[in-house]
């Protein structure tokens, strides 16, 4: 079993990420932390295999946390999960040895692909001999295990629906602090109202959104949609 420390300052995001991890066979959440100090205390208390690490933490950055962990002798692997999409931060994460870098917002399928490739990496290292000397063929296998392939479109999407548009709408609703109408979703995404309504109806029927009605003084009630936490 691979023990994971989820580090994110947003309690709701940390909860969602932890639930995502719990859905992937072979992984379990050992602890959660909402700042760097809590993360350092967690790894000192009980070593973990992997950190799912946000970069924007209230007391220091995620990359500064990684540097401090290494100075303290903690060798846990790191997958960055953050809204920081600037090239400078991405390059710095690479130099510090982050195995993957996932930009928010993301889908469960995207995170699972990274976790699956990480599990494959660990299995490959075990097969080629752990701490033994590896030849070029074994080295290629180790690095090859980290590659992820693009996630195919969900087979459940109706004809005329695309995965990127679905992800865009999900991201808008996931970040909203109140239910949104099709008009509001269209304004946030740049889609037409009819397109937004079509996707919202499908996502609600698939159980990913919760539908509520807002009644005005006149006319039909307005349909409003909210993200369903996994």
N, C-alpha and C positions, 0 to 999 in steps of 0.2 A: 504493500500500500504506500502511495506517495503522499506525504504530509505537506500541506500547503498553508502558508500564512497569507491572508488577504489583507492588504494595506491600502486603505482609501479613507480620506477625511470625511467623505460623505457617508453617513451611516446607512442611508437607503441604498446607495450604490454598492457598498461593502456587503450588504445583505443579499442583494441580487447576485453579485459575483460569487458569493459563498454558495448560494443555491445552484448556480450554474456548475460550480466545481463538483458539488454533491451529485450531480446528474451524470458525471463522467465516470465510468467504471475504473477502478484502480486508484482513484484520488479521494482524499478526504481533507476537510478543513480542520487544521490543528488549532488555529487561533485567528482572531481578527485584530487589527490595530488601526487606529484612526490618526496617528501621528508617528513621527520617527522615534520618539522616546518609547512609546508603547511597543513599536516593532522591535527595537533593540532589546527591550526587556523580555519580549516574547521569545526571541531566538536565544537569549542567554538562559532563559528558564528551561526551554525545551527545543533542541535543534529541529529544524524542519528541512525538507528537501527543496522546496520551491517557494519563492515569493511572487505573488501577483501584486505588482507595485505601481501605485500612482506616483506621478512626479510632483504634483502640487500638494504638498503637505504643509500644515500650519507652522511647524517649528523648523523645518529644513526641507530641501528638495529630496525627491526620491533618490537621485543620483548621489547626493551627499550622504544619504543613508547607506547606500551600497558601499561607498568608500569607507565609512565608519565600520561597517560590518567586516570588511576585509581587514582593516587594521586590527580588529578585535579577534580575528581568526575564524570568523563565521564564513563557511564556504557554500552556503545555500545558493542554488541557481535562481535566476531572476527572469521573469517575463514582465515587461513594462506594459501597463494598461492605463493610458492617460490621454487627456485631451491635448497634450503638448505635441503639436505636429511640426514644429520648426525643425529645420535640418540640423541646426547646431545641437539641439537636445538629442535628436536621433543618433547623430554621430557620437556624441559623448556616451550614450547608452551602449553603443556598439563597442567603444573602446574599453568600457568597464565590464564587458562580457555579458551583457543582456542577451539571452538566447532568442527572444522574439520581442517585437514592439507592436502593440495593438492600439490603434487610435480610437478613442471614444467618438461617437457612439459605435457600438459593434453588436453583432448578433451572437446568440449562443453558438451557432454553427462555426463562426469565426474563432471563438475562444476554444471550442472543442478541438478544432483542427490543430491549434497550437499545443494544447495539452496532449493530444494524441501523438504529435510529433516528438514532444518531450519524453513521453513514455517510451516511444520507439528508440530515442537516443539512449535512454538508460538501459534498455534491453540490449542494444547493439554493443554498448560499452561492456556489459557483462559477458556477452558472447565472445568478444575479441580478447578478453583476458583481464579486465579490470585494470590493475596497476602494472600489468606486464608491458613489454615493449611491443608497439604496433608497427607493422609494415605499412607501405603506402596503400595497399588494398584495404586494410583495416581502418586506416585513417579516413579514406574516402567513404567507407561505410558509416563511420561516426558522423562525419559532416553531412552526408547525404540524409541521415535520419532526421535532421533538423528541417528539411525542406517540407513545406506544406503546399498542397495544390489548391487552386481556387475552388471554393465551395460551389457546387452546381446549384442551379435554380431549384427551389423547393418543388418537389413533384406535385404538391397540393395546390399550387397556384393555378387559377383558372386561365384559360386562353386570353391573351391580351394583357396579362399582368406580368410585370418584371420584378426580379428580386431587388435591384437597386432602388426602385421606386418604393417598394414595400419597406425596405430598410429605412429609407428617408422618412416616410410617414411614421414608422415605429419610433424613430429617434425623436421626432418632434413631440409625439405624445408621451414618450418616456421622460422627457425633460420638463414637460408642462406640469404646473402645480395645481391645475384644475382641468376639468373636462373641456374639450374643444369641439366646436362645430365644424362641419365640412368647410364652411366659408373660412374659418380661422386657420384650419390646416392648409387650405389652398393658399392663403396669404403667406403662411410661413414657409411653404415648400416651393412656391412658384408654379404649382399645378393648377389646372382649371378646377372649378368647383365640382363639376360632374365627375372628373377623374378622381379627385380626392374622395368624393362620396362613394364611388365604386370600390375603391380600395378599402375604405373604412367599413363598408358593409361586409366585404369578404373577411376582413380581420376580426370583425365582431362575431360573424358566424363561425369562425375558426376558434373562437374562445380566447383570442389574444387581446381583445378590447372589451370594455364594459360600456353598454349603451344606457344612457339616461335621457329623460325628456325634460325640457325646460319650457314651461308654459308662459306665454305672454298675454297681453290684454286681448289681442284678437288673433285670428288665424290659427293655423295648425301649430302644434308644439314643435320646438326645435330639437333635433336629434343632436346629442352631445356625446363624445367618446372619451374614455379614459383608459390608460394603460393598466393591464392586469398584471400585478407583480407575480413572477413565477413562484 
